[in-house]
């Protein structure tokens, strides 16, 4: 089980990284269409990571975990 917990923590950290990159694109120097493409790519990657997470915790739990993380309801110590 420790291996699974470690992998879940790694995947949640990857979600955090993608979310931070999306926020940086939103508030950083990129403009117009470039912003949209960067942000869209980051969120697409987050949902790909969510699919990996679902292998460990199930689809419903994975979606809930990601949404909570993105809403700031869950700390970065998953």
C-alpha positions as CSV (number, residue, x, y, z in Angstrom):
1,X,0.0,0.0,0.0
2,X,2.9,2.4,0.7
3,X,3.9,2.2,-3.0
4,X,0.4,3.2,-4.0
5,X,0.3,6.1,-1.5
6,X,3.7,7.3,-2.9
7,X,2.4,7.1,-6.5
8,X,-0.8,8.9,-5.5
9,X,1.3,11.7,-3.9
10,X,3.5,11.9,-7.0
11,X,0.5,12.2,-9.2
12,X,-1.1,14.9,-7.0
13,X,2.2,16.8,-7.1
14,X,2.1,16.6,-10.9
15,X,-1.5,18.0,-10.8
16,X,-0.1,20.9,-8.6
17,X,2.7,21.5,-11.1
18,X,0.3,21.6,-14.1
19,X,-2.1,23.9,-12.2
20,X,0.7,26.3,-11.3
21,X,1.8,26.4,-14.9
22,X,-1.8,27.2,-16.0
23,X,-2.0,30.0,-13.5
24,X,1.4,31.3,-14.7
25,X,0.1,31.3,-18.2
26,X,-3.1,33.1,-17.2
27,X,-1.3,35.9,-15.3
28,X,2.1,35.8,-17.0
29,X,3.3,37.6,-20.2
30,X,1.6,35.3,-22.8
31,X,-1.2,37.0,-24.7
32,X,-4.4,36.1,-26.4
33,X,-4.5,32.8,-28.3
34,X,-1.1,31.7,-26.8
35,X,-2.6,31.9,-23.3
36,X,-5.6,29.9,-24.3
37,X,-3.5,27.1,-25.8
38,X,-1.1,27.0,-22.9
39,X,-3.9,26.8,-20.3
40,X,-5.9,24.3,-22.3
41,X,-2.8,22.0,-22.7
42,X,-2.1,22.2,-18.9
43,X,-5.7,21.3,-18.0
44,X,-5.7,18.5,-20.6
45,X,-2.5,17.1,-18.9
46,X,-4.2,17.3,-15.5
47,X,-7.0,15.2,-16.7
48,X,-4.6,12.7,-18.2
49,X,-2.9,12.5,-14.8
50,X,-6.3,12.1,-13.2
51,X,-6.8,9.0,-15.4
52,X,-3.5,7.6,-13.9
53,X,-4.7,8.5,-10.4
54,X,-7.9,6.6,-11.1
55,X,-6.0,3.4,-11.5
56,X,-5.1,3.7,-7.8
57,X,-8.1,5.2,-6.1
58,X,-11.0,4.7,-8.6
59,X,-12.5,7.2,-11.1
60,X,-14.9,8.9,-8.8
61,X,-12.3,9.4,-6.0
62,X,-9.8,10.6,-8.5
63,X,-12.1,13.3,-9.9
64,X,-13.0,14.4,-6.4
65,X,-9.4,14.6,-5.4
66,X,-8.4,16.7,-8.4
67,X,-11.4,19.0,-8.0
68,X,-10.7,19.5,-4.3
69,X,-7.0,20.2,-5.1
70,X,-7.9,22.7,-7.8
71,X,-10.3,24.4,-5.4
72,X,-7.7,24.6,-2.7
73,X,-9.7,22.3,-0.4
74,X,-7.0,19.7,-0.1
75,X,-3.4,20.4,0.9
76,X,-0.4,19.5,-1.2
77,X,0.4,16.5,1.1
78,X,-1.9,14.0,-0.4
